[in-house]
């Protein structure tokens, strides 16, 4: 009779005594084959089942989700920038003393004009006005016809500050589109046109 494995194994396993057979069957019934006695397998090549036979095609490894991208860490401002940002924060406190929207818009645009050589503090002003929900109203008021508190340099300062804020991500194109459909739609359309000219 021919053997499937080609006869690589010894023809007959060595006979075990009756005592060894009964001891082995007891250990198997307990679910601990040989482990309780501290025995190791007779053949060092015997391994426990790893979940896939050698004849099964290899399975593709499960795709791992891509970890979320963390935004780049911003470099801390230089001492001069930190000082101008602190100055801008202090000046923003003045807006609360003027309840009139015309006056507030004039002050905000004048502040941006005063900080025209300091993009970090200009960006800080825009950022704070956006957080407070006053950016749309105040900048819209600056571009409103017949606002007595606003001069052309103030309008130019707003355009420059928005350009900086766009490049730094403080204000997005979606923000500008939303503002151009809001209460000050006409004014924000002018701002958008001026921004487009400034970016050419």
Rosetta constraint file for C-alpha pairs under 8 A:
AtomPair CA 2 CA 6 HARMONIC 7.66 0.50
AtomPair CA 3 CA 7 HARMONIC 5.91 0.50
AtomPair CA 5 CA 9 HARMONIC 7.76 0.50
AtomPair CA 7 CA 11 HARMONIC 7.47 0.50
AtomPair CA 16 CA 20 HARMONIC 6.17 0.50
AtomPair CA 16 CA 21 HARMONIC 6.62 0.50
AtomPair CA 17 CA 21 HARMONIC 6.49 0.50
AtomPair CA 18 CA 22 HARMONIC 6.36 0.50
AtomPair CA 19 CA 23 HARMONIC 6.19 0.50
AtomPair CA 20 CA 24 HARMONIC 6.13 0.50
AtomPair CA 21 CA 25 HARMONIC 6.28 0.50
AtomPair CA 22 CA 26 HARMONIC 6.23 0.50
AtomPair CA 23 CA 27 HARMONIC 6.40 0.50
AtomPair CA 24 CA 28 HARMONIC 6.27 0.50
AtomPair CA 24 CA 33 HARMONIC 7.38 0.50
AtomPair CA 24 CA 34 HARMONIC 7.58 0.50
AtomPair CA 25 CA 29 HARMONIC 6.20 0.50
AtomPair CA 26 CA 30 HARMONIC 6.43 0.50
AtomPair CA 27 CA 31 HARMONIC 6.59 0.50
AtomPair CA 27 CA 32 HARMONIC 5.66 0.50
AtomPair CA 27 CA 33 HARMONIC 5.02 0.50
AtomPair CA 27 CA 34 HARMONIC 6.28 0.50
AtomPair CA 27 CA 36 HARMONIC 7.96 0.50
AtomPair CA 28 CA 32 HARMONIC 6.01 0.50
AtomPair CA 28 CA 33 HARMONIC 4.91 0.50
AtomPair CA 28 CA 34 HARMONIC 7.91 0.50
AtomPair CA 32 CA 36 HARMONIC 6.33 0.50
AtomPair CA 34 CA 38 HARMONIC 6.42 0.50
AtomPair CA 34 CA 39 HARMONIC 5.36 0.50
AtomPair CA 34 CA 40 HARMONIC 7.48 0.50
AtomPair CA 35 CA 39 HARMONIC 5.91 0.50
AtomPair CA 35 CA 40 HARMONIC 7.69 0.50
AtomPair CA 41 CA 46 HARMONIC 7.23 0.50
AtomPair CA 49 CA 53 HARMONIC 7.92 0.50
AtomPair CA 52 CA 56 HARMONIC 6.48 0.50
AtomPair CA 77 CA 81 HARMONIC 5.54 0.50
AtomPair CA 77 CA 82 HARMONIC 5.67 0.50
AtomPair CA 78 CA 82 HARMONIC 6.05 0.50
AtomPair CA 79 CA 83 HARMONIC 6.16 0.50
AtomPair CA 80 CA 84 HARMONIC 6.33 0.50
AtomPair CA 81 CA 85 HARMONIC 6.08 0.50
AtomPair CA 81 CA 118 HARMONIC 7.47 0.50
AtomPair CA 81 CA 120 HARMONIC 6.16 0.50
AtomPair CA 81 CA 121 HARMONIC 7.03 0.50
AtomPair CA 82 CA 86 HARMONIC 6.18 0.50
AtomPair CA 83 CA 87 HARMONIC 6.23 0.50
AtomPair CA 84 CA 88 HARMONIC 6.16 0.50
AtomPair CA 84 CA 118 HARMONIC 7.25 0.50
AtomPair CA 84 CA 120 HARMONIC 7.59 0.50
AtomPair CA 84 CA 121 HARMONIC 5.57 0.50
AtomPair CA 85 CA 89 HARMONIC 6.22 0.50
AtomPair CA 85 CA 120 HARMONIC 6.69 0.50
AtomPair CA 85 CA 121 HARMONIC 4.50 0.50
AtomPair CA 85 CA 124 HARMONIC 6.37 0.50
AtomPair CA 86 CA 90 HARMONIC 6.27 0.50
AtomPair CA 87 CA 91 HARMONIC 6.23 0.50
AtomPair CA 87 CA 121 HARMONIC 7.95 0.50
AtomPair CA 88 CA 92 HARMONIC 6.12 0.50
AtomPair CA 88 CA 111 HARMONIC 7.75 0.50
AtomPair CA 88 CA 121 HARMONIC 5.89 0.50
AtomPair CA 88 CA 122 HARMONIC 7.73 0.50
AtomPair CA 88 CA 124 HARMONIC 7.11 0.50
AtomPair CA 88 CA 125 HARMONIC 6.39 0.50
AtomPair CA 89 CA 93 HARMONIC 6.77 0.50
AtomPair CA 89 CA 124 HARMONIC 7.76 0.50
AtomPair CA 89 CA 125 HARMONIC 7.35 0.50
AtomPair CA 90 CA 94 HARMONIC 7.48 0.50
AtomPair CA 91 CA 95 HARMONIC 7.68 0.50
AtomPair CA 91 CA 111 HARMONIC 7.53 0.50
AtomPair CA 92 CA 96 HARMONIC 7.98 0.50
AtomPair CA 92 CA 108 HARMONIC 7.73 0.50
AtomPair CA 92 CA 125 HARMONIC 7.31 0.50
AtomPair CA 93 CA 97 HARMONIC 7.80 0.50
AtomPair CA 94 CA 98 HARMONIC 7.42 0.50
AtomPair CA 95 CA 99 HARMONIC 7.79 0.50
AtomPair CA 95 CA 104 HARMONIC 5.65 0.50
AtomPair CA 95 CA 107 HARMONIC 7.16 0.50
AtomPair CA 95 CA 108 HARMONIC 7.64 0.50
AtomPair CA 98 CA 103 HARMONIC 6.45 0.50
AtomPair CA 98 CA 104 HARMONIC 6.14 0.50
AtomPair CA 99 CA 103 HARMONIC 7.74 0.50
AtomPair CA 99 CA 104 HARMONIC 7.29 0.50
AtomPair CA 100 CA 104 HARMONIC 6.27 0.50
AtomPair CA 101 CA 105 HARMONIC 6.04 0.50
AtomPair CA 101 CA 137 HARMONIC 7.96 0.50
AtomPair CA 101 CA 138 HARMONIC 6.88 0.50
AtomPair CA 101 CA 141 HARMONIC 7.38 0.50
AtomPair CA 102 CA 106 HARMONIC 6.24 0.50
AtomPair CA 102 CA 138 HARMONIC 7.84 0.50
AtomPair CA 102 CA 141 HARMONIC 6.40 0.50
AtomPair CA 102 CA 142 HARMONIC 7.73 0.50
AtomPair CA 102 CA 147 HARMONIC 6.75 0.50
AtomPair CA 102 CA 148 HARMONIC 7.86 0.50
AtomPair CA 102 CA 149 HARMONIC 6.70 0.50
AtomPair CA 103 CA 107 HARMONIC 6.18 0.50
AtomPair CA 103 CA 149 HARMONIC 6.40 0.50
AtomPair CA 104 CA 108 HARMONIC 6.05 0.50
AtomPair CA 104 CA 138 HARMONIC 6.87 0.50
AtomPair CA 105 CA 109 HARMONIC 6.08 0.50
AtomPair CA 105 CA 138 HARMONIC 4.58 0.50
AtomPair CA 105 CA 139 HARMONIC 6.46 0.50
AtomPair CA 105 CA 141 HARMONIC 5.98 0.50
AtomPair CA 105 CA 142 HARMONIC 5.70 0.50
AtomPair CA 105 CA 149 HARMONIC 7.82 0.50
AtomPair CA 105 CA 150 HARMONIC 7.88 0.50
AtomPair CA 106 CA 110 HARMONIC 6.03 0.50
AtomPair CA 106 CA 142 HARMONIC 6.58 0.50
AtomPair CA 106 CA 149 HARMONIC 4.99 0.50
AtomPair CA 106 CA 150 HARMONIC 5.33 0.50
AtomPair CA 106 CA 154 HARMONIC 7.85 0.50
AtomPair CA 107 CA 111 HARMONIC 6.06 0.50
AtomPair CA 108 CA 112 HARMONIC 6.35 0.50
AtomPair CA 108 CA 138 HARMONIC 7.41 0.50
AtomPair CA 109 CA 113 HARMONIC 6.16 0.50
AtomPair CA 109 CA 139 HARMONIC 7.69 0.50
AtomPair CA 109 CA 142 HARMONIC 7.16 0.50
AtomPair CA 109 CA 150 HARMONIC 7.59 0.50
AtomPair CA 109 CA 154 HARMONIC 5.01 0.50
AtomPair CA 109 CA 155 HARMONIC 7.00 0.50
AtomPair CA 109 CA 157 HARMONIC 6.72 0.50
AtomPair CA 109 CA 158 HARMONIC 6.26 0.50
AtomPair CA 110 CA 114 HARMONIC 6.09 0.50
AtomPair CA 110 CA 154 HARMONIC 5.78 0.50
AtomPair CA 111 CA 115 HARMONIC 6.23 0.50
AtomPair CA 112 CA 116 HARMONIC 6.04 0.50
AtomPair CA 112 CA 122 HARMONIC 5.76 0.50
AtomPair CA 112 CA 125 HARMONIC 7.47 0.50
AtomPair CA 112 CA 154 HARMONIC 7.30 0.50
AtomPair CA 112 CA 157 HARMONIC 5.61 0.50
AtomPair CA 112 CA 158 HARMONIC 6.52 0.50
AtomPair CA 112 CA 161 HARMONIC 6.94 0.50
AtomPair CA 113 CA 153 HARMONIC 6.92 0.50
AtomPair CA 113 CA 154 HARMONIC 5.70 0.50
AtomPair CA 113 CA 156 HARMONIC 7.94 0.50
AtomPair CA 113 CA 157 HARMONIC 4.91 0.50
AtomPair CA 113 CA 158 HARMONIC 7.68 0.50
AtomPair CA 115 CA 119 HARMONIC 7.31 0.50
AtomPair CA 115 CA 121 HARMONIC 6.63 0.50
AtomPair CA 115 CA 122 HARMONIC 5.97 0.50
AtomPair CA 116 CA 122 HARMONIC 7.07 0.50
AtomPair CA 116 CA 157 HARMONIC 6.47 0.50
AtomPair CA 116 CA 160 HARMONIC 7.83 0.50
AtomPair CA 116 CA 161 HARMONIC 7.85 0.50
AtomPair CA 118 CA 122 HARMONIC 6.29 0.50
AtomPair CA 119 CA 123 HARMONIC 5.95 0.50
AtomPair CA 119 CA 161 HARMONIC 7.17 0.50
AtomPair CA 119 CA 164 HARMONIC 6.70 0.50
AtomPair CA 120 CA 124 HARMONIC 6.21 0.50
AtomPair CA 121 CA 125 HARMONIC 6.27 0.50
AtomPair CA 122 CA 126 HARMONIC 6.41 0.50
AtomPair CA 122 CA 161 HARMONIC 5.66 0.50
AtomPair CA 122 CA 164 HARMONIC 7.96 0.50
AtomPair CA 123 CA 127 HARMONIC 5.99 0.50
AtomPair CA 123 CA 161 HARMONIC 6.32 0.50
AtomPair CA 123 CA 162 HARMONIC 7.83 0.50
AtomPair CA 123 CA 164 HARMONIC 6.54 0.50
AtomPair CA 123 CA 165 HARMONIC 5.48 0.50
AtomPair CA 123 CA 170 HARMONIC 7.44 0.50
AtomPair CA 124 CA 128 HARMONIC 6.09 0.50
AtomPair CA 125 CA 129 HARMONIC 6.15 0.50
AtomPair CA 126 CA 130 HARMONIC 6.10 0.50
AtomPair CA 126 CA 135 HARMONIC 7.01 0.50
AtomPair CA 126 CA 161 HARMONIC 7.19 0.50
AtomPair CA 126 CA 162 HARMONIC 7.38 0.50
AtomPair CA 126 CA 165 HARMONIC 7.03 0.50
AtomPair CA 126 CA 170 HARMONIC 7.65 0.50
AtomPair CA 127 CA 131 HARMONIC 6.21 0.50
AtomPair CA 127 CA 165 HARMONIC 7.82 0.50
AtomPair CA 127 CA 170 HARMONIC 6.07 0.50
AtomPair CA 127 CA 171 HARMONIC 7.82 0.50
AtomPair CA 128 CA 132 HARMONIC 6.15 0.50
AtomPair CA 129 CA 133 HARMONIC 6.17 0.50
AtomPair CA 129 CA 134 HARMONIC 5.19 0.50
AtomPair CA 129 CA 135 HARMONIC 4.87 0.50
AtomPair CA 130 CA 134 HARMONIC 6.04 0.50
AtomPair CA 130 CA 135 HARMONIC 4.91 0.50
AtomPair CA 130 CA 136 HARMONIC 7.80 0.50
AtomPair CA 134 CA 138 HARMONIC 5.90 0.50
AtomPair CA 135 CA 139 HARMONIC 5.95 0.50
AtomPair CA 136 CA 140 HARMONIC 5.82 0.50
AtomPair CA 136 CA 179 HARMONIC 6.23 0.50
AtomPair CA 136 CA 184 HARMONIC 7.43 0.50
AtomPair CA 137 CA 141 HARMONIC 6.02 0.50
AtomPair CA 137 CA 184 HARMONIC 7.16 0.50
AtomPair CA 138 CA 142 HARMONIC 6.40 0.50
AtomPair CA 139 CA 143 HARMONIC 6.65 0.50
AtomPair CA 139 CA 158 HARMONIC 7.32 0.50
AtomPair CA 140 CA 144 HARMONIC 6.19 0.50
AtomPair CA 140 CA 184 HARMONIC 5.48 0.50
AtomPair CA 140 CA 187 HARMONIC 5.40 0.50
AtomPair CA 140 CA 188 HARMONIC 6.20 0.50
AtomPair CA 141 CA 147 HARMONIC 7.20 0.50
AtomPair CA 141 CA 184 HARMONIC 7.89 0.50
AtomPair CA 141 CA 187 HARMONIC 7.82 0.50
AtomPair CA 142 CA 147 HARMONIC 6.87 0.50
AtomPair CA 142 CA 150 HARMONIC 6.05 0.50
AtomPair CA 142 CA 154 HARMONIC 7.81 0.50
AtomPair CA 142 CA 155 HARMONIC 6.72 0.50
AtomPair CA 143 CA 147 HARMONIC 7.76 0.50
AtomPair CA 143 CA 155 HARMONIC 6.94 0.50
AtomPair CA 143 CA 187 HARMONIC 5.42 0.50
AtomPair CA 143 CA 188 HARMONIC 7.87 0.50
AtomPair CA 143 CA 190 HARMONIC 7.63 0.50
AtomPair CA 143 CA 191 HARMONIC 7.63 0.50
AtomPair CA 144 CA 187 HARMONIC 6.13 0.50
AtomPair CA 150 CA 154 HARMONIC 6.31 0.50
AtomPair CA 150 CA 155 HARMONIC 7.56 0.50
AtomPair CA 151 CA 155 HARMONIC 6.84 0.50
AtomPair CA 152 CA 156 HARMONIC 6.36 0.50
AtomPair CA 153 CA 157 HARMONIC 6.14 0.50
AtomPair CA 154 CA 158 HARMONIC 6.35 0.50
AtomPair CA 155 CA 159 HARMONIC 6.41 0.50
AtomPair CA 156 CA 160 HARMONIC 6.27 0.50
AtomPair CA 157 CA 161 HARMONIC 6.02 0.50
AtomPair CA 158 CA 162 HARMONIC 6.04 0.50
AtomPair CA 159 CA 163 HARMONIC 6.12 0.50
AtomPair CA 159 CA 191 HARMONIC 6.80 0.50
AtomPair CA 159 CA 194 HARMONIC 6.71 0.50
AtomPair CA 159 CA 195 HARMONIC 5.88 0.50
AtomPair CA 159 CA 198 HARMONIC 7.68 0.50
AtomPair CA 160 CA 164 HARMONIC 6.33 0.50
AtomPair CA 160 CA 195 HARMONIC 7.91 0.50
AtomPair CA 160 CA 198 HARMONIC 7.81 0.50
AtomPair CA 161 CA 165 HARMONIC 6.12 0.50
AtomPair CA 162 CA 166 HARMONIC 5.98 0.50
AtomPair CA 162 CA 171 HARMONIC 7.30 0.50
AtomPair CA 162 CA 195 HARMONIC 7.73 0.50
AtomPair CA 163 CA 167 HARMONIC 6.36 0.50
AtomPair CA 163 CA 195 HARMONIC 6.64 0.50
AtomPair CA 163 CA 198 HARMONIC 7.89 0.50
AtomPair CA 163 CA 199 HARMONIC 7.71 0.50
AtomPair CA 164 CA 168 HARMONIC 6.22 0.50
AtomPair CA 165 CA 169 HARMONIC 5.93 0.50
AtomPair CA 165 CA 170 HARMONIC 4.90 0.50
AtomPair CA 165 CA 171 HARMONIC 5.43 0.50
AtomPair CA 166 CA 170 HARMONIC 6.07 0.50
AtomPair CA 166 CA 171 HARMONIC 5.03 0.50
AtomPair CA 166 CA 172 HARMONIC 5.81 0.50
AtomPair CA 166 CA 173 HARMONIC 7.56 0.50
AtomPair CA 171 CA 175 HARMONIC 6.31 0.50
AtomPair CA 171 CA 176 HARMONIC 7.65 0.50
AtomPair CA 172 CA 176 HARMONIC 6.62 0.50
AtomPair CA 173 CA 177 HARMONIC 6.22 0.50
AtomPair CA 174 CA 178 HARMONIC 6.11 0.50
AtomPair CA 175 CA 179 HARMONIC 6.14 0.50
AtomPair CA 176 CA 180 HARMONIC 6.13 0.50
AtomPair CA 176 CA 188 HARMONIC 7.43 0.50
AtomPair CA 176 CA 192 HARMONIC 7.33 0.50
AtomPair CA 177 CA 181 HARMONIC 6.62 0.50
AtomPair CA 178 CA 182 HARMONIC 6.39 0.50
AtomPair CA 179 CA 183 HARMONIC 7.65 0.50
AtomPair CA 179 CA 184 HARMONIC 6.96 0.50
AtomPair CA 179 CA 185 HARMONIC 6.29 0.50
AtomPair CA 179 CA 188 HARMONIC 6.20 0.50
AtomPair CA 180 CA 184 HARMONIC 6.80 0.50
AtomPair CA 180 CA 185 HARMONIC 4.17 0.50
AtomPair CA 180 CA 186 HARMONIC 6.82 0.50
AtomPair CA 180 CA 187 HARMONIC 7.58 0.50
AtomPair CA 180 CA 188 HARMONIC 4.85 0.50
AtomPair CA 180 CA 189 HARMONIC 5.45 0.50
AtomPair CA 181 CA 185 HARMONIC 4.89 0.50
AtomPair CA 184 CA 188 HARMONIC 6.09 0.50
AtomPair CA 185 CA 189 HARMONIC 6.10 0.50
AtomPair CA 186 CA 190 HARMONIC 6.48 0.50
AtomPair CA 187 CA 191 HARMONIC 6.33 0.50
AtomPair CA 188 CA 192 HARMONIC 5.98 0.50
AtomPair CA 189 CA 193 HARMONIC 6.18 0.50
AtomPair CA 190 CA 194 HARMONIC 6.16 0.50
AtomPair CA 191 CA 195 HARMONIC 6.05 0.50
AtomPair CA 192 CA 196 HARMONIC 6.14 0.50
AtomPair CA 193 CA 197 HARMONIC 6.33 0.50
AtomPair CA 194 CA 198 HARMONIC 6.14 0.50
AtomPair CA 195 CA 199 HARMONIC 6.16 0.50
AtomPair CA 196 CA 200 HARMONIC 6.50 0.50
